[in-house]
Every structure is written in C-alpha cells, then in structure tokens.
Amino acid sequence: MNSVRPVAPPAVRWITQTLEDAGFETWTVGGAIRDALLGHPSEDWDLATRATPGDMRRIFRRTVPLGVEHGTIGVLARDGTMYEVTTFRRDVETDGRHAVVAFAQSIQEDLARRDFTINAIAWHVLRDDFYDPFGGAGDLQSGTLRTVGEAEERFREDYLRILRALRFAGRFDFSIHEATWSAMAGLASHLSSLSPERVREELLKVLGQDRTPSRALRLYATSGALAVLYPELEERRAGEEWDKALGRVDHLPSGRPYLRLAALLRGVPQDRAAALLMRMRLSNAQTDETARLASADPLPGEDASNADVRRWLGRCGPGRLERLARIDVAGARFAAESGTAGPTPEEVVSSWHRAREIRRSRPALVVGDLAFGGRDLKRLGFKPGPMFGIVLERLLEWVLDDPGRNNPGLLEAEARRILDEDAARDG
C-alpha cells in the first residue's frame, strides 16, 4: 500500500468513533481516500457503515435526510460541516440508468458494487487500516483505470460510468485498461439513454475541475461518446478547429465551467450552439448567454477603427467584453505555443484594453442608448410603424461613426433628413 497516509478531519474520527462505539463497523471511502493516496488534498470525506439510517438518526443529534431510501444521512459536525454517511449497500437490479439497492452487511459487499478499482479502497480512520480487495492502490501507482469486476457488466449497470471513466482518466492522466476501454467504446451508443442532466453534470465536472480538460475531451472523441452526445463538436474534428477549441479550453482557469464551455463552442453558429445547450437542459438564460459568447466575432484587431470597436461592442454586448477577451487571449496563447497563425496574446490584450477604454467613455452602442427615440418621432408627427425601427437603426449607425452626434437636437435634425429623403424617393 502507498506510504502516503490520509489525514482525516477530526469530525471524521468523531463520527467513526461514535458509530463504532455503538457497535457499527464504519469506514471512510471514495474520492478522499483515492486523492490522498495520489498525494492530492482530500476534501469530500464520505463514510460507509453497517448502521442503517434509523440507527444513525438515533445515534447523532443533528442529521439531514439526504437520501434515506438509499441509505444516506448527512451528519452535522460541531462546526456545522456536514458529512455523508451511507449504509453498506449492494445492487439488487440495474438497467443502465438506475440501480435498485439493498442494505448490505459488510464493507466488501459495498466496495464490490463500485465502478473502478481506484474508487473501491476503504480506510479505517481509527485503526489506520486499508481494505483494498480489488487492487486499487496498485492501479493508482501504475496510473491505470480499470473497472471492478467484468468491464461490460459494470458499464451495463450504469452507462454513466463510461463518462466517469473518461473524466477520471483525463483528470489523473491515467491509461485505461484494455478490457475497460474495449467495453466503453463498444457501449458508447447507449449513452443516449442517459438523462440530459446526468450527462451535463459530467461534462461540467470535466470543464470545471480539470486543469487540462482536453485530455478527457479527447477521450470523449476517440471513445465515440462525443459523436453520440455532442455531434456539433464531432463535426469539428475533421479540421484544425477541434485542436484550437481544446487549446482555448486548456488555457482558461478551472472553476469557470461555463466560460470553458463557451470557449469549446467558439465559432459554432449560434443556432447550433443553442441546440446543444438546450439538449444539456441549461436554463434559458444560460443557454442564451453561452451561445452568444460562442458565436461572437473575435475582438477587433489593431487595424480596426474606433467605430469598428463600437459596432463590435454593440453586437456582442458590452457586458460580455471581459469574458470574450479571456476566451480570445486563451486562443492566442494556444496559437503561440503551437505555432499556428493568429494574433499574439499581447496583441489581443492590447485590443482588449482599447475596447475597455472605449466602453468606459459610455458611447451609444444600441438603439436604446440614443438620446432620441420613438416618442420623439411621434412628437414630430410621424405614425408608429416599421419605419420607426429603420430610422432609429440608421441614427445609431450615424452615432457609432461619431459618438458626439448623440445629441437630441442633432438626432432630430438627422431623423428629419432621413424621413424627408425617403419621402422624396417614394415620390
């Protein structure tokens, strides 16, 4: 077993001691043990116990019913931190999407139902003992991801495990065991049977948690998962756009999954991007915002005029400048590292600062910013109709060329000129 030892919070020891004193075998399990053995900080501490939810609610004064039907209770420590404690379980029936479970009597039964060997290691915090019946520690040391038991059977129990495998292999830069990979690729078509919400959360974890999400995303592609779930992205693999998209994503910080998602979709037409995002069941607001970021034009370069920059800000929305600039800077950094054509990071940053200065001057960027509107046209005696919008758009174009023209008197005179010119042309 790895010489690195987990360091559990005092509350984990207290919960374990309390349950053991009451006669219930209790172990720490899951990601915290895996990460500790890899030398990574352990944050989410989960426990597995022979105690039932009823036992736990009787033993602990402060509990939260997180999933009583599945055996999970939240136990609140003295400082208010909540720890998930789950009764040992075994699968009774599975259908590829959901599992019917029953309570078990031993940690061995509980670990046997888990997905991968690296997640099937238990540690007894009081005895400092590891229980590793499936060789997970050895796989951690060799950098290998493999299923607990027969691979195809394990994935057929829950097809989401295919996406979890891609995420873990990418996050830890592990190789995937041959039999495990073969089963994943062979069953990838079944991913379409999963709920959009579960699929979405897996992708957002890749984009939000991984320092180098391109590793998992490349596995999405080669396994067939990308074609099944995200055909809009699969279409881009034939050219350079896929590599550029992955490069942008890698050069953006973790913890910003939606920004990375927009960077991944950058250049996909807005309607195609929106279709993908709606399938992911994002909110309407998040779908609209991410699709707009994805489909926006690049920042105007150094040869663009100030009027060009103002028009770009008006099209994209001035509130999106910072996020769009971050995406474009990330793309420029990847281009510089890979030797592909494009503006340098310094040039993009310079364009960003210039657009920011122009925005600070508060120019009129959309019709609503004009110092003259539909009411003013009605005051001049013109009846509402399609011409209103045409006149206001032409006034905006006039002002975008020279922000000093956004003056009620000047705009009224120009509006009269436009209307008189159109009336004369129409005879």
PyMOL commands that set and color helices and strands:
alter all, ss='L'
color gray80, all
select helices_A, chain A and resi 10-21+31-37+53-59+68-70+107-112+117-119+136-142+151-157+160-172+178-193+196-209+214-223+225-229+231-238+241-250+257-264+270-279+284-295+306-316+318-338+345-360+367-369+374-379+386-401+403-405+408-425
alter helices_A, ss='H'
color red, helices_A
select strands_A, chain A and resi 26-29+46-49+63-67+72-76+82-87+89-94+99-103+122-124+129-131+144-145+175-176
alter strands_A, ss='S'
color yellow, strands_A
deselect
rebuild
show_as cartoon
